[in-house]
């Protein structure tokens, strides 16, 4: 038996040696805000949460009805097929043809993911390794950076807010970096900055991809949420796109099915096959009733997607009108679920994290600080328009009170 002296003390306990890939991850800059938001809710404070693009609208009732029906069939509770049922992939290709004029092979050019975030992360694992480099847009949606890092790749962040300059910077980087970047990530409509592009952007991107031999991953998560007649172009609608890249889409936004975790990767067959291989080792695919409901959604609920987009446009106008009355300079987004707003003076001097903490602590409004999306995001806030118009008006009112109280304090 082990003696008392052999029992490790609390000061000399067992150490968990986590992998270097975990140590490489930067600090989570939203942590302080999430902790304060939790504390306030525990204390009974009604926090208006504009921090995360988490849809509050329910899916079309037909989708829920089909899900309930599928749940009652015991056969649907077995292990699913990793790359999804064939009819679901056929619906994806049908929707691409109807919306964008793109023809895809459902058997070799489409794979279903457990949300596009999972698919993107596993695609990076399938394509990248030590010494490989990916160019990602900045300000950066965190997973675009972290997924590359977790795959042991290197990240180069390029400012995306001037798309023509972004393309020029891609070309410059490819000319001067050795080895050349292996992957370029694009995300339009962009999260967080709401930057949008037209089809000619992708024509040039495909040309650069061929010239410099990099693969393209297009994150098309906000494809369905467009305003003022704008229609977000699909990367895959560009001639030659399927030769050089893939596109990720999701049912989280337009179909209001975020918690259902349904995403798709479509495009280059070799890249799709690589992702399918990785997924074959890691997961058993989507729960089959979810797949069945998704088929019905794409077949019969396109009108609901249009309705959701119109609702977001109304919320955008309500929220932007209110912020403009407070003196904020707002560039109204043409697409997406976020308003990307420059913090007005003198509050900008606080820094985006401290100002976001102030709005939450004193105003009960949670927002995402721009610094959480990298250095290029400093001085901005990302505010989700996921709450209804009444709640957004209340959020503006509470933001105004915080700003007014600061002015009064300064006058004293």
C-alpha positions as CSV (number, residue, x, y, z in Angstrom):
1,X,0.0,0.0,0.0
2,X,1.0,3.6,-0.6
3,X,2.0,5.6,2.5
4,X,0.7,9.0,3.4
5,X,3.9,10.6,2.2
6,X,3.3,9.3,-1.3
7,X,-0.1,11.0,-1.8
8,X,0.4,14.0,-4.0
9,X,-0.3,17.3,-2.3
10,X,-2.6,20.0,-3.8
11,X,0.6,22.0,-4.6
12,X,2.2,19.0,-6.4
13,X,-0.7,17.4,-8.1
14,X,-1.0,15.8,-11.5
15,X,-0.6,18.2,-14.4
16,X,-2.8,17.8,-17.5
17,X,-0.4,18.2,-20.5
18,X,-2.8,19.7,-23.1
19,X,-1.7,19.7,-26.8
20,X,0.3,22.5,-28.3
21,X,-2.6,23.3,-30.7
22,X,-4.7,24.3,-27.6
23,X,-1.9,26.4,-26.2
24,X,-1.7,28.3,-29.6
25,X,-5.2,29.5,-29.3
26,X,-5.5,33.2,-28.3
27,X,-7.5,34.4,-25.2
28,X,-11.2,34.4,-25.7
29,X,-12.0,38.1,-25.8
30,X,-15.8,37.7,-25.3
31,X,-15.2,35.9,-22.0
32,X,-15.6,38.9,-19.7
33,X,-18.8,40.0,-21.4
34,X,-20.3,36.5,-21.3
35,X,-19.5,36.2,-17.6
36,X,-21.1,39.6,-16.8
37,X,-24.2,38.7,-18.9
38,X,-24.6,35.5,-17.0
39,X,-24.3,37.2,-13.7
40,X,-26.9,39.8,-14.6
41,X,-29.4,37.2,-15.8
42,X,-28.9,35.2,-12.6
43,X,-29.7,38.4,-10.7
44,X,-32.9,38.7,-12.6
45,X,-31.8,41.5,-15.0
46,X,-33.6,41.5,-18.4
47,X,-30.6,41.6,-20.7
48,X,-31.3,42.6,-24.3
49,X,-28.8,40.3,-26.1
50,X,-27.5,41.7,-29.3
51,X,-24.2,40.0,-29.0
52,X,-24.8,36.8,-30.9
53,X,-26.6,36.2,-34.2
54,X,-28.9,33.7,-32.6
55,X,-32.3,33.9,-34.4
56,X,-35.3,34.4,-32.1
57,X,-37.9,33.6,-34.8
58,X,-39.2,30.0,-35.0
59,X,-39.0,27.9,-38.2
60,X,-42.0,27.6,-40.5
61,X,-44.7,25.4,-38.8
62,X,-44.5,22.9,-41.6
63,X,-40.9,22.2,-40.8
64,X,-41.7,21.5,-37.1
65,X,-44.6,19.3,-38.1
66,X,-42.5,17.2,-40.4
67,X,-39.8,16.9,-37.7
68,X,-42.5,15.7,-35.2
69,X,-43.8,13.1,-37.7
70,X,-40.3,11.8,-38.5
71,X,-39.6,11.4,-34.8
72,X,-42.4,9.0,-34.4
73,X,-40.8,6.5,-36.9
74,X,-38.4,4.2,-34.9
75,X,-36.3,3.7,-38.0
76,X,-35.2,7.3,-37.9
77,X,-33.5,6.8,-34.5
78,X,-30.7,4.6,-35.9
79,X,-27.3,5.8,-36.9
80,X,-27.5,8.0,-40.0
81,X,-25.4,8.0,-43.1
82,X,-22.3,10.3,-42.7
83,X,-22.8,12.2,-45.9
84,X,-26.6,12.5,-45.4
85,X,-29.6,10.9,-47.2
86,X,-29.5,11.3,-51.0
87,X,-32.7,13.3,-51.2
88,X,-31.3,16.0,-48.9
89,X,-28.3,16.5,-51.2
90,X,-30.6,16.6,-54.2
91,X,-32.6,19.4,-52.6
92,X,-29.3,21.3,-52.1
93,X,-28.4,21.0,-55.7
94,X,-32.0,21.9,-56.8
95,X,-31.9,25.1,-54.7
96,X,-28.5,26.1,-56.1
97,X,-29.9,25.7,-59.6
98,X,-33.1,27.7,-58.9
99,X,-31.4,30.5,-57.0
100,X,-28.0,30.8,-58.8
101,X,-28.1,28.8,-62.0
102,X,-25.4,26.4,-60.7
103,X,-25.5,22.7,-61.6
104,X,-24.0,20.4,-59.0
105,X,-23.7,16.6,-58.7
106,X,-25.4,15.6,-55.5
107,X,-23.3,12.5,-55.1
108,X,-19.8,14.0,-55.6
109,X,-20.1,17.7,-55.1
110,X,-22.3,18.1,-52.0
111,X,-21.8,16.9,-48.4
112,X,-24.0,17.7,-45.4
113,X,-22.4,19.0,-42.2
114,X,-23.5,19.4,-38.6
115,X,-23.7,23.1,-39.2
116,X,-21.4,25.0,-41.5
117,X,-19.0,25.8,-38.6
118,X,-18.3,22.1,-38.1
119,X,-17.9,21.6,-41.8
120,X,-15.5,24.5,-42.2
121,X,-13.4,23.3,-39.2
122,X,-13.1,19.8,-40.6
123,X,-12.4,21.1,-44.1
124,X,-9.4,23.0,-42.7
125,X,-8.3,19.7,-41.0
126,X,-8.7,17.9,-44.3
127,X,-6.6,20.5,-46.3
128,X,-4.0,22.0,-44.0
129,X,-1.1,21.0,-41.9
130,X,2.2,22.3,-40.5
131,X,3.7,24.9,-42.8
132,X,0.5,25.6,-44.7
133,X,-0.9,29.1,-44.8
134,X,-4.4,30.4,-45.1
135,X,-5.5,34.0,-46.0
136,X,-8.6,34.9,-44.0
137,X,-10.7,38.1,-44.1
138,X,-10.3,40.7,-41.3
139,X,-12.1,41.7,-39.1
140,X,-12.2,38.0,-38.6
141,X,-15.1,35.7,-37.6
142,X,-13.2,33.7,-34.9
143,X,-13.7,30.2,-36.4
144,X,-12.0,31.3,-39.7
145,X,-8.8,31.9,-37.7
146,X,-9.1,29.2,-35.0
147,X,-10.0,26.3,-37.4
148,X,-6.8,27.0,-39.4
149,X,-4.7,27.2,-36.2
150,X,-6.2,23.9,-34.9
151,X,-5.2,22.3,-38.1
152,X,-1.6,23.4,-37.4
153,X,-1.8,26.0,-40.2
154,X,-0.6,29.6,-40.3
155,X,-3.0,32.5,-40.7
156,X,-2.6,35.8,-42.6
157,X,-5.4,38.3,-41.9
158,X,-6.2,40.8,-44.6
159,X,-8.7,43.7,-44.2
160,X,-11.8,42.9,-46.3
161,X,-13.7,46.1,-46.0
162,X,-12.5,47.4,-49.3
163,X,-13.0,44.3,-51.5
164,X,-10.9,45.5,-54.4
165,X,-8.0,46.2,-52.1
166,X,-8.5,42.8,-50.5
167,X,-8.0,41.2,-53.9
168,X,-4.9,43.2,-54.5
169,X,-3.5,42.2,-51.1
170,X,-4.2,38.6,-51.9
171,X,-2.2,38.9,-55.1
172,X,0.7,40.8,-53.3
173,X,0.8,38.1,-50.6
174,X,1.0,35.3,-53.1
175,X,3.8,37.1,-55.0
176,X,5.9,37.6,-51.9
177,X,5.2,34.7,-49.6
178,X,7.0,31.4,-49.8
179,X,5.6,28.9,-49.7
180,X,2.5,30.5,-51.3
181,X,-0.8,30.4,-49.4
182,X,-2.6,27.1,-49.8
183,X,-6.1,28.4,-49.0
184,X,-8.0,31.7,-49.2
185,X,-11.2,32.1,-47.1
186,X,-13.9,34.5,-48.2
187,X,-17.1,35.4,-46.4
188,X,-19.7,37.5,-48.1
189,X,-22.0,38.9,-46.8
190,X,-19.2,39.4,-44.3
191,X,-19.5,38.7,-40.6
192,X,-18.9,40.9,-38.7
193,X,-18.5,44.0,-41.0
194,X,-21.5,43.3,-43.3
195,X,-19.2,44.0,-46.4
196,X,-20.8,42.8,-49.6
197,X,-19.6,42.2,-53.1
198,X,-20.8,41.6,-56.7
199,X,-20.1,38.6,-58.9
200,X,-17.1,40.3,-60.6
201,X,-15.2,40.0,-57.3
202,X,-15.4,36.2,-57.6
203,X,-14.4,36.3,-61.3
204,X,-11.1,37.9,-60.2
205,X,-10.7,35.6,-57.2
206,X,-11.0,32.5,-59.5
207,X,-8.4,34.1,-61.8
208,X,-6.0,34.6,-58.9
209,X,-6.7,31.1,-57.6
210,X,-5.7,29.6,-60.9
211,X,-2.6,31.8,-61.2
212,X,-1.3,31.2,-57.7
213,X,-2.7,27.7,-57.2
214,X,-4.6,28.3,-54.0
215,X,-7.9,26.7,-53.0
216,X,-10.9,28.9,-52.1
217,X,-13.4,28.3,-49.2
218,X,-16.4,30.5,-49.4
219,X,-18.5,30.9,-46.2
220,X,-21.9,31.9,-47.6
221,X,-23.8,31.7,-44.3
222,X,-25.8,34.9,-44.8
223,X,-26.8,34.2,-48.4
224,X,-30.6,34.4,-47.6
225,X,-30.7,37.6,-45.5
226,X,-30.4,40.4,-48.1
227,X,-32.0,43.9,-48.1
228,X,-33.1,46.7,-50.5
229,X,-33.1,44.5,-53.5
230,X,-29.5,43.3,-53.1
231,X,-28.9,39.6,-53.9
232,X,-25.7,38.1,-52.6
233,X,-23.8,36.3,-55.3
234,X,-22.7,32.7,-55.0
235,X,-19.0,31.9,-55.5
236,X,-20.1,28.7,-57.3
237,X,-21.9,30.8,-59.9
238,X,-18.6,32.0,-61.2
239,X,-17.1,30.1,-64.2
240,X,-14.4,27.8,-63.1
241,X,-15.3,28.1,-59.3
242,X,-15.8,24.4,-58.8
243,X,-12.3,23.8,-60.2
244,X,-10.7,25.7,-57.3
245,X,-13.0,25.8,-54.3
246,X,-16.1,25.0,-52.3
247,X,-18.9,27.0,-50.6
248,X,-20.5,26.5,-47.2
249,X,-24.2,27.2,-46.8
250,X,-26.5,26.9,-43.8
251,X,-30.2,26.6,-42.8
252,X,-29.5,28.5,-39.6
253,X,-30.3,32.0,-40.8
254,X,-32.9,32.1,-43.6
255,X,-34.8,29.1,-42.3
256,X,-34.4,30.0,-38.6
257,X,-33.0,26.6,-37.8
258,X,-29.8,27.5,-36.0
259,X,-30.1,25.0,-33.2
260,X,-30.9,22.2,-35.7
261,X,-27.3,22.4,-37.0
262,X,-27.7,21.9,-40.7
263,X,-25.0,23.0,-43.1
264,X,-23.7,22.0,-46.5
265,X,-20.4,22.0,-48.4
266,X,-20.7,22.2,-52.1
267,X,-18.3,22.5,-55.0
268,X,-15.0,20.9,-55.9
269,X,-15.4,17.2,-55.8
270,X,-11.9,16.5,-54.5
271,X,-12.3,19.0,-51.6
272,X,-15.8,17.5,-50.9
273,X,-14.3,14.0,-50.8
274,X,-11.6,15.1,-48.4
275,X,-14.1,16.6,-46.1
276,X,-16.3,13.5,-46.3
277,X,-13.3,11.3,-45.5
278,X,-12.6,13.3,-42.3
279,X,-16.3,13.3,-41.3
280,X,-16.4,9.6,-41.9
281,X,-13.9,9.1,-39.0
282,X,-15.4,11.8,-36.7
283,X,-19.2,11.6,-36.8
284,X,-22.2,9.6,-38.0
285,X,-23.9,12.6,-39.7
286,X,-27.1,14.4,-38.9
287,X,-30.0,12.9,-36.9
288,X,-32.3,11.6,-39.7
289,X,-35.5,13.4,-38.6
290,X,-33.6,16.7,-38.9
291,X,-32.6,15.7,-42.5
292,X,-36.2,14.8,-43.4
293,X,-37.4,18.2,-42.0
294,X,-34.7,20.0,-43.9
295,X,-35.8,18.4,-47.2
296,X,-39.4,19.6,-46.6
297,X,-38.0,23.1,-45.7
298,X,-36.1,23.5,-49.0
299,X,-39.0,22.1,-51.1
300,X,-41.9,24.0,-49.6
301,X,-40.7,26.9,-47.4
302,X,-38.9,29.3,-49.6
303,X,-41.6,32.0,-49.0
304,X,-40.8,31.8,-45.3
305,X,-37.2,32.6,-46.1
306,X,-38.3,35.7,-48.0
307,X,-40.5,36.7,-45.0
308,X,-37.6,36.3,-42.6
309,X,-35.4,38.5,-44.8
310,X,-38.1,41.2,-44.9
311,X,-38.4,41.1,-41.1
312,X,-34.7,41.6,-40.6
313,X,-34.8,44.5,-43.0
314,X,-37.5,46.1,-40.9
315,X,-35.4,45.5,-37.7
316,X,-32.4,47.0,-39.4
317,X,-34.2,50.2,-40.2
318,X,-35.7,50.5,-36.7
319,X,-32.3,50.0,-35.0
320,X,-30.3,52.2,-37.4
321,X,-32.9,55.0,-37.2
322,X,-32.6,54.9,-33.4
323,X,-28.8,54.9,-33.3
324,X,-28.7,57.8,-35.8
325,X,-31.0,59.8,-33.6
326,X,-28.4,59.2,-30.8
327,X,-25.7,60.7,-33.1
328,X,-24.1,57.5,-34.3
329,X,-22.7,57.4,-37.9
330,X,-24.2,54.2,-39.3
331,X,-23.6,52.5,-42.7
332,X,-26.8,50.4,-43.1
333,X,-25.9,46.8,-44.0
334,X,-27.2,45.5,-47.3
335,X,-27.2,41.9,-45.9
336,X,-26.7,39.8,-42.8
337,X,-27.9,39.9,-39.3
338,X,-25.6,42.5,-37.8
339,X,-25.1,46.2,-37.7
340,X,-21.4,47.0,-37.7
341,X,-21.2,50.4,-36.1
342,X,-18.3,52.8,-35.4
343,X,-18.3,53.8,-31.7
344,X,-18.8,57.5,-31.5
345,X,-16.5,59.9,-29.7
346,X,-15.6,60.3,-26.9
347,X,-16.6,56.7,-26.0
348,X,-14.4,55.3,-28.7
349,X,-11.4,56.2,-26.6
350,X,-12.5,53.6,-24.0
351,X,-11.9,50.8,-26.5
352,X,-14.5,48.5,-27.8
353,X,-14.3,45.9,-25.0
354,X,-14.7,48.4,-22.1
355,X,-17.5,50.3,-23.9
356,X,-19.3,47.0,-24.6
357,X,-18.9,46.1,-20.9
358,X,-20.3,49.6,-19.9
359,X,-23.4,49.1,-22.1
360,X,-24.0,45.7,-20.5
361,X,-23.3,46.8,-17.0
362,X,-25.2,50.1,-17.0
363,X,-27.7,49.6,-19.8
364,X,-28.5,45.9,-19.8
365,X,-27.6,45.7,-23.5
366,X,-25.2,43.0,-24.6
367,X,-23.2,43.6,-27.8
368,X,-20.0,42.2,-29.3
369,X,-16.9,44.4,-29.1
370,X,-15.0,44.8,-32.4
371,X,-11.8,43.8,-30.8
372,X,-13.1,40.3,-30.4
373,X,-12.8,40.0,-34.2
374,X,-9.1,41.0,-34.3
375,X,-7.2,44.3,-34.3
376,X,-9.0,45.6,-37.4
377,X,-12.3,45.5,-35.4
378,X,-11.2,47.9,-32.7
379,X,-13.3,51.0,-32.5
380,X,-16.5,49.2,-33.6
381,X,-19.3,47.2,-32.2
382,X,-21.2,44.3,-33.8
383,X,-24.9,44.4,-32.9
384,X,-27.2,41.6,-33.9
385,X,-30.7,42.5,-35.1
386,X,-32.2,39.2,-33.9
387,X,-34.6,40.7,-31.4
388,X,-38.1,42.1,-32.4
389,X,-38.5,45.7,-33.2
390,X,-39.9,46.6,-29.8
391,X,-36.9,45.1,-28.1
392,X,-34.5,46.9,-30.5
393,X,-36.2,50.3,-29.7
394,X,-35.8,49.5,-26.0
395,X,-32.1,48.7,-26.6
396,X,-31.6,52.0,-28.3
397,X,-33.3,53.8,-25.4
398,X,-31.0,52.1,-22.9
399,X,-27.9,52.8,-24.9
400,X,-28.9,56.4,-25.1
401,X,-29.3,56.5,-21.3
402,X,-25.8,55.2,-20.8
403,X,-24.4,57.8,-23.2
404,X,-26.4,60.6,-21.5
405,X,-25.2,59.6,-18.0
406,X,-21.6,59.7,-19.2
407,X,-22.1,63.2,-20.6
408,X,-23.6,64.3,-17.3
409,X,-20.7,62.8,-15.4
410,X,-18.2,64.6,-17.7
411,X,-20.0,67.9,-17.2
412,X,-19.6,67.6,-13.5
